[in-house]
Amino acid sequence: MTEYSPHDWRKNTDEAVIVDEHKTVIRKVNACKVIFKNKFGKEQEVEVSRLIQVFLNNIWENKKSVK
């Protein structure tokens, strides 16, 4: 296991993996990023572990937009 600072969210996703539709493990979450263009056409890059953090925070805050 990698050493993370106390404030680094990735310590919570160290064992999480990305799988395909057949549940075949593709890569570890902490080694992956999502790259996309936002609505203004600017390219954005976000770590998958950060997306998990935002998703979980929204669930904990009972946001209706998270399903």
VMD Tcl script that builds the backbone (N, CA, C; Angstrom):
set m [mol new atoms 201]
animate dup $m
set s [atomselect $m all]
$s set {name element resname resid chain x y z} {
  {N N MET 1 A 0.831 -1.178 0.000}
  {CA C MET 1 A 0.000 0.000 0.000}
  {C C MET 1 A 0.876 1.242 0.000}
  {N N THR 2 A 0.494 2.224 -0.782}
  {CA C THR 2 A 1.239 3.468 -0.907}
  {C C THR 2 A 1.005 4.339 0.313}
  {N N GLU 3 A 2.008 5.124 0.691}
  {CA C GLU 3 A 1.856 6.074 1.801}
  {C C GLU 3 A 1.224 7.359 1.277}
  {N N TYR 4 A 0.115 7.767 1.892}
  {CA C TYR 4 A -0.586 8.988 1.510}
  {C C TYR 4 A -0.602 9.944 2.690}
  {N N SER 5 A -0.681 11.229 2.396}
  {CA C SER 5 A -0.808 12.205 3.472}
  {C C SER 5 A -2.181 12.051 4.112}
  {N N PRO 6 A -2.360 12.541 5.330}
  {CA C PRO 6 A -3.658 12.410 6.010}
  {C C PRO 6 A -4.811 13.074 5.251}
  {N N HIS 7 A -4.501 14.044 4.404}
  {CA C HIS 7 A -5.537 14.774 3.683}
  {C C HIS 7 A -5.801 14.228 2.283}
  {N N ASP 8 A -5.059 13.216 1.880}
  {CA C ASP 8 A -5.171 12.678 0.527}
  {C C ASP 8 A -6.313 11.662 0.455}
  {N N TRP 9 A -7.333 11.962 -0.352}
  {CA C TRP 9 A -8.495 11.081 -0.468}
  {C C TRP 9 A -8.123 9.713 -1.028}
  {N N ARG 10 A -7.075 9.636 -1.847}
  {CA C ARG 10 A -6.714 8.382 -2.509}
  {C C ARG 10 A -6.435 7.246 -1.533}
  {N N LYS 11 A -6.106 7.565 -0.286}
  {CA C LYS 11 A -5.880 6.500 0.701}
  {C C LYS 11 A -7.154 5.681 0.913}
  {N N ASN 12 A -8.331 6.277 0.652}
  {CA C ASN 12 A -9.604 5.581 0.824}
  {C C ASN 12 A -9.985 4.736 -0.390}
  {N N THR 13 A -9.311 4.944 -1.503}
  {CA C THR 13 A -9.630 4.199 -2.725}
  {C C THR 13 A -8.452 3.349 -3.201}
  {N N ASP 14 A -7.520 3.080 -2.316}
  {CA C ASP 14 A -6.303 2.353 -2.696}
  {C C ASP 14 A -6.591 0.953 -3.219}
  {N N GLU 15 A -7.643 0.315 -2.742}
  {CA C GLU 15 A -7.966 -1.044 -3.188}
  {C C GLU 15 A -9.071 -1.078 -4.237}
  {N N ALA 16 A -9.633 0.074 -4.591}
  {CA C ALA 16 A -10.709 0.138 -5.586}
  {C C ALA 16 A -10.142 -0.098 -6.984}
  {N N VAL 17 A -10.933 -0.767 -7.833}
  {CA C VAL 17 A -10.496 -1.071 -9.193}
  {C C VAL 17 A -11.581 -0.681 -10.190}
  {N N ILE 18 A -11.168 -0.493 -11.423}
  {CA C ILE 18 A -12.090 -0.249 -12.526}
  {C C ILE 18 A -12.283 -1.578 -13.241}
  {N N VAL 19 A -13.553 -1.915 -13.527}
  {CA C VAL 19 A -13.862 -3.166 -14.212}
  {C C VAL 19 A -14.650 -2.877 -15.480}
  {N N ASP 20 A -14.630 -3.844 -16.407}
  {CA C ASP 20 A -15.428 -3.709 -17.625}
  {C C ASP 20 A -16.800 -4.338 -17.399}
  {N N GLU 21 A -17.595 -4.431 -18.463}
  {CA C GLU 21 A -18.959 -4.956 -18.338}
  {C C GLU 21 A -19.006 -6.423 -17.909}
  {N N HIS 22 A -17.864 -7.123 -18.025}
  {CA C HIS 22 A -17.789 -8.528 -17.616}
  {C C HIS 22 A -17.143 -8.679 -16.242}
  {N N LYS 23 A -16.952 -7.559 -15.562}
  {CA C LYS 23 A -16.326 -7.501 -14.230}
  {C C LYS 23 A -14.862 -7.941 -14.258}
  {N N THR 24 A -14.220 -7.786 -15.415}
  {CA C THR 24 A -12.791 -8.035 -15.529}
  {C C THR 24 A -12.064 -6.787 -15.048}
  {N N VAL 25 A -11.117 -6.960 -14.129}
  {CA C VAL 25 A -10.388 -5.817 -13.584}
  {C C VAL 25 A -9.505 -5.211 -14.678}
  {N N ILE 26 A -9.666 -3.896 -14.861}
  {CA C ILE 26 A -8.886 -3.180 -15.872}
  {C C ILE 26 A -7.666 -2.515 -15.232}
  {N N ARG 27 A -7.903 -1.666 -14.226}
  {CA C ARG 27 A -6.814 -0.962 -13.541}
  {C C ARG 27 A -7.269 -0.547 -12.161}
  {N N LYS 28 A -6.294 -0.172 -11.340}
  {CA C LYS 28 A -6.606 0.383 -10.026}
  {C C LYS 28 A -7.121 1.811 -10.215}
  {N N VAL 29 A -8.099 2.200 -9.422}
  {CA C VAL 29 A -8.716 3.524 -9.518}
  {C C VAL 29 A -7.686 4.638 -9.372}
  {N N ASN 30 A -6.767 4.500 -8.439}
  {CA C ASN 30 A -5.799 5.573 -8.182}
  {C C ASN 30 A -4.826 5.790 -9.338}
  {N N ALA 31 A -4.817 4.893 -10.312}
  {CA C ALA 31 A -3.930 5.038 -11.463}
  {C C ALA 31 A -4.675 5.568 -12.686}
  {N N CYS 32 A -5.937 5.987 -12.517}
  {CA C CYS 32 A -6.762 6.375 -13.664}
  {C C CYS 32 A -7.286 7.802 -13.556}
  {N N LYS 33 A -7.435 8.411 -14.715}
  {CA C LYS 33 A -8.029 9.737 -14.827}
  {C C LYS 33 A -9.066 9.713 -15.931}
  {N N VAL 34 A -9.999 10.641 -15.855}
  {CA C VAL 34 A -10.986 10.833 -16.911}
  {C C VAL 34 A -10.642 12.147 -17.600}
  {N N ILE 35 A -10.563 12.107 -18.934}
  {CA C ILE 35 A -10.301 13.319 -19.711}
  {C C ILE 35 A -11.500 13.541 -20.619}
  {N N PHE 36 A -12.064 14.750 -20.560}
  {CA C PHE 36 A -13.254 15.064 -21.346}
  {C C PHE 36 A -13.273 16.546 -21.661}
  {N N LYS 37 A -14.153 16.931 -22.575}
  {CA C LYS 37 A -14.344 18.347 -22.880}
  {C C LYS 37 A -15.593 18.820 -22.159}
  {N N ASN 38 A -15.476 19.967 -21.487}
  {CA C ASN 38 A -16.638 20.506 -20.796}
  {C C ASN 38 A -17.565 21.202 -21.794}
  {N N LYS 39 A -18.662 21.792 -21.305}
  {CA C LYS 39 A -19.652 22.383 -22.207}
  {C C LYS 39 A -19.113 23.581 -22.982}
  {N N PHE 40 A -17.958 24.115 -22.576}
  {CA C PHE 40 A -17.342 25.231 -23.292}
  {C C PHE 40 A -16.265 24.755 -24.262}
  {N N GLY 41 A -16.066 23.430 -24.353}
  {CA C GLY 41 A -15.081 22.867 -25.267}
  {C C GLY 41 A -13.682 22.786 -24.690}
  {N N LYS 42 A -13.511 23.160 -23.425}
  {CA C LYS 42 A -12.196 23.094 -22.784}
  {C C LYS 42 A -11.968 21.681 -22.252}
  {N N GLU 43 A -10.782 21.145 -22.490}
  {CA C GLU 43 A -10.457 19.802 -22.018}
  {C C GLU 43 A -10.228 19.816 -20.510}
  {N N GLN 44 A -10.861 18.879 -19.819}
  {CA C GLN 44 A -10.741 18.738 -18.373}
  {C C GLN 44 A -10.128 17.380 -18.060}
  {N N GLU 45 A -9.412 17.303 -16.970}
  {CA C GLU 45 A -8.810 16.047 -16.515}
  {C C GLU 45 A -9.102 15.900 -15.020}
  {N N VAL 46 A -9.716 14.774 -14.631}
  {CA C VAL 46 A -10.090 14.546 -13.236}
  {C C VAL 46 A -9.671 13.139 -12.831}
  {N N GLU 47 A -9.061 13.015 -11.661}
  {CA C GLU 47 A -8.709 11.699 -11.148}
  {C C GLU 47 A -9.985 10.949 -10.768}
  {N N VAL 48 A -10.034 9.664 -11.076}
  {CA C VAL 48 A -11.219 8.854 -10.771}
  {C C VAL 48 A -11.462 8.823 -9.259}
  {N N SER 49 A -10.413 8.779 -8.458}
  {CA C SER 49 A -10.592 8.773 -7.004}
  {C C SER 49 A -11.297 10.044 -6.536}
  {N N ARG 50 A -11.046 11.159 -7.199}
  {CA C ARG 50 A -11.719 12.419 -6.854}
  {C C ARG 50 A -13.208 12.337 -7.209}
  {N N LEU 51 A -13.530 11.710 -8.332}
  {CA C LEU 51 A -14.935 11.533 -8.707}
  {C C LEU 51 A -15.662 10.684 -7.676}
  {N N ILE 52 A -14.990 9.659 -7.150}
  {CA C ILE 52 A -15.588 8.821 -6.115}
  {C C ILE 52 A -15.835 9.651 -4.865}
  {N N GLN 53 A -14.867 10.486 -4.502}
  {CA C GLN 53 A -15.032 11.334 -3.319}
  {C C GLN 53 A -16.245 12.248 -3.462}
  {N N VAL 54 A -16.392 12.892 -4.606}
  {CA C VAL 54 A -17.520 13.792 -4.841}
  {C C VAL 54 A -18.833 13.010 -4.806}
  {N N PHE 55 A -18.859 11.854 -5.439}
  {CA C PHE 55 A -20.061 11.018 -5.449}
  {C C PHE 55 A -20.486 10.648 -4.029}
  {N N LEU 56 A -19.538 10.169 -3.229}
  {CA C LEU 56 A -19.859 9.764 -1.862}
  {C C LEU 56 A -20.282 10.949 -1.004}
  {N N ASN 57 A -19.626 12.081 -1.170}
  {CA C ASN 57 A -20.020 13.270 -0.419}
  {C C ASN 57 A -21.446 13.674 -0.759}
  {N N ASN 58 A -21.824 13.565 -2.025}
  {CA C ASN 58 A -23.189 13.904 -2.427}
  {C C ASN 58 A -24.200 12.928 -1.846}
  {N N ILE 59 A -23.848 11.654 -1.787}
  {CA C ILE 59 A -24.746 10.664 -1.179}
  {C C ILE 59 A -24.935 10.983 0.301}
  {N N TRP 60 A -23.832 11.287 0.991}
  {CA C TRP 60 A -23.912 11.562 2.425}
  {C C TRP 60 A -24.734 12.812 2.709}
  {N N GLU 61 A -24.719 13.754 1.772}
  {CA C GLU 61 A -25.488 14.987 1.945}
  {C C GLU 61 A -26.901 14.847 1.378}
  {N N ASN 62 A -27.266 13.612 0.963}
  {CA C ASN 62 A -28.603 13.311 0.432}
  {C C ASN 62 A -28.994 14.178 -0.769}
  {N N LYS 63 A -28.054 14.385 -1.665}
  {CA C LYS 63 A -28.344 15.146 -2.878}
  {C C LYS 63 A -29.228 14.303 -3.782}
  {N N LYS 64 A -30.237 14.905 -4.365}
  {CA C LYS 64 A -31.161 14.181 -5.243}
  {C C LYS 64 A -30.546 13.860 -6.596}
  {N N SER 65 A -29.482 14.584 -6.996}
  {CA C SER 65 A -28.906 14.382 -8.322}
  {C C SER 65 A -28.056 13.110 -8.394}
  {N N VAL 66 A -27.698 12.512 -7.283}
  {CA C VAL 66 A -26.858 11.316 -7.274}
  {C C VAL 66 A -27.751 10.095 -7.166}
  {N N LYS 67 A -27.604 9.184 -8.131}
  {CA C LYS 67 A -28.431 7.971 -8.131}
  {C C LYS 67 A -27.560 6.746 -8.156}
}
mol reanalyze $m
mol bondsrecalc $m
mol representation Tube
mol addrep $m
